[in-house]
Amino acid sequence: MFLVLITTSCVEPPNDAEILWDHYGIPHIYAQNPDDLFYAYGWAQTHAHGNLLLRLYGQARGRGAEYWGKDFLNSDKWMWINGVPQRSARWVKEQVDPYKSMLENYVAGINEYADQNPNNIDEKYNVVLPITVEDVMSHVQRVLHFTFVFSPDDLKAAENSWKKLNGSNAWAIAPSRSAAENSMLLANPHLYWGDIYTWFEVHLNLPNENIYGASLVGTPALGIIFNEHLGFSHTVNTHDGADLYELNLVDGGYEFDGAVKVFETDSIALKIKDDDSLKTEMFVVKKSIHGPVVKEEGDIALALKVVALDASQIFQERWEMATATNLNEFEASLKSLQTPMFTVMYADKEGNIMHIFGGQTPIRPSGDYDWSGVVPGNTSATLWNHHHPYEELPRVLNPESGWLQNANDPPWTTTFPEEIDANDFPAYMSPREMGFRAQRSARMLDEDESITFNELVEYKFSTRMELADRLLDDLLDAASTAQDQELKNAVRVLKNWDRTADNDSRGSVLFKTWVDDMNFPDDFALQWKERSPIQLPEGLKDPTMAVHRLFGAAKEVKEKFGRLDVFWGEVFRLKRDSIDLPANGAPGDPYGVFRTSYYRPDDNNQQSLIAGDTYVAIIEFGDSIQAEGVMGYGNFSQPGSPHRTDQLQLYSDKKLRPILFYRHDVEAHVVETTTF
C-alpha cells in the first residue's frame, strides 16, 4: 500500500478515494463522488501509460516536432491543418458542470502523478507537462475525427491496408437464444497493438455506480462499458462521415457555383527540435467553403469535410451511457450523437438487445456509397451541412432470431432473417456487402439455438477459415489427379488440415500462401449476392490455374520452412519484450477468420502479430454479472512493467480470465493499494 501526497492544485484533492490494483494491473477505483473518481482515474492511467499518454497529448497539441524532432512534423501539420488546437479551445469553453469538473479532475490526477513520480516517466516527455483539459479535447479529436473518421493515411495509396487493421467484432445474444435465458454481450475491438490505439482496462465505482470497461489511452471516457444493468461495445461501422472535395484552382482561388472564391488562409509557425536547438518552419493552411485543403497538386486541390466537429459534449454523452440503468436512459444519451461514428451493440439485464448504426451520417443530396471517394467540389449541389438524426439511422431492436452480430459489415446483415431493408434508407448510408469474417460471425450464431457462456467463449476464439469451406473441396478435387509428388504432398496436407489457424494447425500456412497468390474475388466461380449473403461467394472459376498456383505455393512453403505441414504457430508469433509465443488467428478477410490477428514479416521467415484482437470481454447479465476478458498486450505500456506481457500466454492459449466486478472478488485479488 502506498499513500499519494497531494501538492498544490486548483482542484481539491480527493477525499477517501482508493485504487485497488489486481494481479493483472487493472485499477479498481472506489470514490465517494465523480470528481474524486476521475482524479484517481487520471492518476491510474498515467501510472500505467505515462510515456505514451504524454506523447499522445504532445502530438494532439500539434507540437510533437518541437518536443521530439522532425519525425513528428507531419503529425503536427495534420493537427493544424484540421484546426484541432483552435477548436479544442472552443470545446473547453462549451463544457458544463458536473462534466467540466470531472474533466478538470482527470487532468489534475495526471499532473499529480507526474509531479510526484518523476522517475517513473521518461524525462523527454516531461516537456508536455502540465496537461490541460484542452489537451484532452485535442486528443479526442485526433483519435475520433482525424484518425477513425478520416486519417491522413486515407490520402495514401495504402488506404485499404490501414482500414483492415481497424475493425472489431461485437455480438448481442437475447435470452431466447441463451441456454441460461440471460442476455449476453461480446466486446471485441480489433486495432493496432500500440500507440494511439492502446486500450486501458479500468473499473470505476461510486456509492451507486459500478462501471467496468476500457478506454483508449488519453481519453477519460470509456469506449466499451458494462454496469449492473446493461452493456455495450463498438465496431468500426461502414460509415462515411468525411468527404474529399476536388477543387479546380483558378487565379489563386477555386471554382464554386460558376464563380471564383478566395481561400481563407492562416500562417502557422511550427517549431522543430534539431539536437539542442529549435528551428521554425512556416506553412500556410488554406480553407475552402468545404473545409481545409489537405492536398494540392497542379491546378487541383482536395478539401476535407468531417462530421461532428461541433459535437463537444462527447464526455457527457459517454458518462450518461455508462450510468444508464435501462434501454430508455441509454438511448436518451445516445440520441445526442456526440460520437462521430461506430456501430453500437447493446444488451441489458431486462433481455433487450440492440444494434445501432451510430454516428453522424451527412444528409447528402443524392448518390450511393461512392461518396466515400472524391466528390466534385465546384458546386453547392454536393455540399452537405446537416446530418441524419438518430431516428433515421439503421436500428434493430430485439430481433426474431435472438442474436445480433457486427464484424464491420453493413447494418443490413446484422441478423437473419433480416430485420431492416437497405432499400428503406438512402443508398449512401452504407454499402451492400458482407465479408467472410462477418459471414463466419453470423454462421456461428445462426447454427446454435441455445448458446452457453462457455460456447460463446469458444466461438469468439474460433480460427476456422470460412474461405477454406468455400474453396478447399474444389481445389482438392481439381488436384486429385496430379502426378507431381510435391503436389500430391500438398493435397495430402490440405486433406488432413482442420481448416483453422490454431497454434498447432498443420496446413494453414500452405493454404494462406496459396490464397495470397490467387486473385480473389475475381477467381471465385460464384460471386456474392444479396439474396445469398452467407452462402456466397464460393468455388473456383479456373480450377486448372488454381492447381498451378498450389504447386507454386507448395514450393514456396517447402523452401522457407523445410516442410509443407509447418505449424501455424511456428511461423506466426506473439513477440513482446522478451516473450516469444506461438500466435493463432489470421486476418479476418479474405480468410474469414473471426479470431482476427494481423502480422508483419520478421526474422527467420516468421511473422509477428501487430494488430487484431486487443481487449476482449464477454458479459452475461444474469441475477449477478458474470464476465471474463483479456487484454492481449497487457494493461501497462510503461517499460519494465510485468503487466506489459502477463496476458500474452492467455492470448496464445485462447483463454479469458475472470473479470472482477464485485468488491469482494476484487479484494481477494488485490496486490497493491493506492490511497488518496
Phi, psi and omega in degrees: 000141173218155185257134178268121178275134183261125177264180182300132181204154177284350178260137178295137179295153179299153178237110177065046173250150179210154175242121174260111181270125179271183188287354173254012178075025178266125180276126174254105190261130179237128181213166182268345181208161184299324180300311180295324179300314184282335170300310180294327179295315176297320178298313183294319181295323179289324176299321184275328190222033188308310182299311181297316182303310182292323177297317180297321177292322177298319177292321180296331175291342187077030182231020181300319180293325177296323183275322193226005173109179192295340180298342182260004187297315181297322176298317178299314181300321180298322178294315184286323176302320182269008173067027185296311181300318181293318181293324180296324177299321177292318181300320180298318180295336182273356179286146179233155176286151008276356187290324177300316180295322178297319178295318179298322179288323175302314180294320179298323178296321176299309183295323180295317179299313182298323180291321185274344184228057185298332181283349182270354182237137179302132186305327185292344180267350181295339181299338181284337184289151356279153177278146179237166175299327177300322177297320179297316179297320178296318180295318178301316178295318180300317182290305190280303188281324189244019166228303182284309180292312177208122182254155172301336177293339178292348177270355185256165179294339182274022184307310186296321181293327177294314184299329181294336182274350183239107181201210178174162166242148173208139177230148168228126183245127180277161177305328181294341181252358186259133179299326180269001181060036174238148173294147176225153182225136170248126172248126188206069178290145176246117180216170173299143180276084175137181175058222186294345185264005187287129177271155175228118181276135186208154180234117185249125184230131169238170181308327181239017181224137174226100190238130182231146177168209183213144176235156171287139183305132181099350180248136177279347183266131179287140179265332177235129191216142160218150175230196184289348186247327189199172176203163177207159174221173180237155162231158173288112184274165178282067190248135177247093182253015179212146177228141171262121180258127178275123182250136173270118184276130181218125173051042179080355178239208182215151180285137176203119181051045174080001179237171177255120180259150181268137176290142162285139181229151178214126179271126182246131176257114179255131176270142182231123178288130180225097189059243182259010181239170177239133171245159183246134175239128178265140169214156186252129174265123176257143180225128175263185178295339181277320185158192184289149174281122183253350177203142180217131182210115182064233181259023179234140174226156175244126177249144186251132174237125186236143180285164165064025179284351174255008183271076187274354186260032183296325180294318176299315179302313184293322179292321177295323175295320182292329184258004178296148181247354179203176184298318182297315178295320181297312181292329178299322178284322183293331184296343179289342177052047177280334176277126192290338183205192175096138165292143172247120176250123193232145170213151179219171184292337180280357177099005179277142168229148186207146174234123176241131172278089194276176177096182180260113175257122182300144171277106184260153186293330183186185172094176182244206185289359174297347173301340179288353175265211179268135186248141175301130183251014183266008183216145177289348180295338180256000185269117179261153181224357182224163179237161178293135175290167182307320185295343182260004181271150176302131184213133175234123180238126175049066182292157178303325183293332184085010178213152175225143177220153166212130177230049181068021173266165179299162185292342184294337185250026183289338177201164176225136000297152184298141183255339178229150183253123179302334181291346179274001183233158176304144184297336181278353184300315183193149180288176176244104184191166176204112181285174184292325177297316178296322178296318177298319179302308181295321182298316182299319180286321183293331185271358180236112184273351180214092190266127174270167177300314182294326176294323178297321176298315180300315181294322180301322183269009181298128176249013179299136181269107177302326180298324179296323179293339180269340191235329195296319180299317178297319181295316181293323176298315182294329183265001187294335181262010182298142179260336181294131184296320180295324177291322175299320178296320178296318178299317179298316180298316182289329176295324182275350183292143180273005177065028176241171172244044175286165180308316187260018180287132177248120182121336182293324178295318178295315180298315180298319180298319177295313180301318183294339179266352177273179182233069177275145012273356184300331185274002175285146174287320180237128182272166181295142176224146181301325183284350176228062193292332180244016175249336184238156004280167177199166174077165182252126179292323182226086182302324181297314177297321180297321178293321177300318178292327177295321177301316179294320179295319179297318178298317180296314181296318180296319180293322183283319192240355176084348178204159183277334185259038178300141178296142174304313183289349174282330182266317185258123193233156169256111182235122177208125185054236182266002183271136178218106186233158174292137179261167172219165184091162183211169175307137184302318177231141012271003191281341179075041180257127180284321176280096193270128176219136178242146187228162171230152181301142181229196180286160172057036180062016176269167174229141183251140180293133178235346185197170179126221178307128176243270175269133177233133174217137173237127186234134173245127185263077176262205176302324169232162182281129168248126183212144174223154183200178175200147173237103191310313184267011177084170186262004177233146170244354181298136181304139176086350181286136176294342182277007170281337189226000190283358176244004179295322179296322176300317179299314181296325182272359182058052181234154172250164175244154177298137172270128184272098187261329183255147189301322182296328176287321178298312184297334179284350183231018181286133175245346181200145180233132173251122182246133179255000000 
